[in-house]
Every structure is written in structure tokens, then in C-alpha cells.
Amino acid sequence: MTSPAQRVHDATHRLLELLEAGESTTEEAMAVRGELALATAETGHLEDAWYQAEELVKDAQRRSGGDPDHPAIAEARAVRDEVERIAIARDRERNPT
């Protein structure tokens, strides 16, 4: 299994390739951005992870064509929720009550 840092590296390069090709809202690009958000959160770079998660939600909204029930939106929000869960867990590790 690859480390989160290696996953960030790989996902970043793949996402850049897709974005340069104008494919930000394709299923593949969104999956790669989701992977990037989660791997980035796992490395502890939470602001960067949150940015990727928010961009993923925006891409999903564009892809949905205004349909709030589109599966891409639910998937993107699930990634954002997981990034938030990772951030909360890391905060609790650093600041136990």
C-alpha cells in the first residue's frame, strides 16, 4: 500500500493532466480530486485538503447541471465530510480533553 504522501504526489500529477485537458468535471477527474483531498488530509495538510474537497463539490455542482440530487454531489459531499472527520480526529489527537 502506498503512503498518503505518495498518493498526494500521484493524484496531484494526474489531476493536473486532467485539468490541462479541460476535464475538471469528468468522473475520472472528480475521483482523482477526491483521492487527493483524502490523501492530503491524511498527511495533515488540512487547509489544502479542505480546498480540494470544496473544489470537488463545485465541480460536482457544475457536472450536475443544477440537479441537487445528482449522485456526483452526494459523492463530493461524502469526501468533504470525510476530510472534516479526519481534521476533527487529528485535532482530538493533538488536544485531548
N, C-alpha and C positions, 0 to 999 in steps of 0.2 A: 504494500500500500504506500502511496506517495505521501509525503509530508504536506501540511497545509501550505507551506511556503512554495513548494514545487507546484502545487495545484494553482496557487495565485499566479506564479510565473507562466505556466502553461495556458491558463484561462485568459490572462491578460493578452498574450500574443495572439491567441485565436480570436478573441473579441476584437482586437484592433484590425485584424484581417477582415473580419466580417463588417465592421463599421466602415472601413475604407471602401468596401464593395457596396456600401449603401444598404446593408441588410440588417439594420438595427431591430426590426420588428419581426424577423423570421423566427420560426420555432427554435432553430439552432442557436441563433444569437441570444435569444432570451434564456435558453438553457445554460449557455456559457456564462452570461451575465449573472444568473442565479448562482452558479457554481463559484464564480469569482466573489460574489458577495459573501457567501458562506465561508469559503476558504479564508478570505480576508478577515472576517470576524474571528475565525479560529486562530489566526496569527496574532490577534489582539489589536489590530488596526481598525478600531470600531467606527471611527468617523468615516474612513474610506469605505468600510463595509456598508454603513448606512447610506452613503451616497450611491453606491451601486444598487442597493435594494430599492431606493427611491427612483432611480433611473429605470430600473426594471418595471416598476409599477407604471411609470409614464409610458414606457414602450408598450406595455400590455394595454393600456388605455387607448393608445394610438391604433394598435392592432385590432382592438375590439370593434372599432368603428362606432363607438358610442354605446355599445351593448354592455350594460353593467353586469350582466350575468355570464359574460363570455368566460370560458374556462381559463384563459390566459391571465385574466385579472385575479381570479382566485389563487392561481399558482404563484403569481408575483407577490400577492399579499402574504401567502404562506412563507415565502422566502423572507420577506421583510419581518414577519413575526418571529421566524427562527433567528434572524440576526439580532432582534431585540432580546430574545431569550438568552442567547449567548452573551450579550452585553450585560444583562442582569446577573447571570451566573458568574461572570468574571468580576463584576462589582462586589458581589457577595463574598467571593473568594478573597478579595483584597480588603474588604471592610466587614468582617464578621460581626454580627450583633451580639 
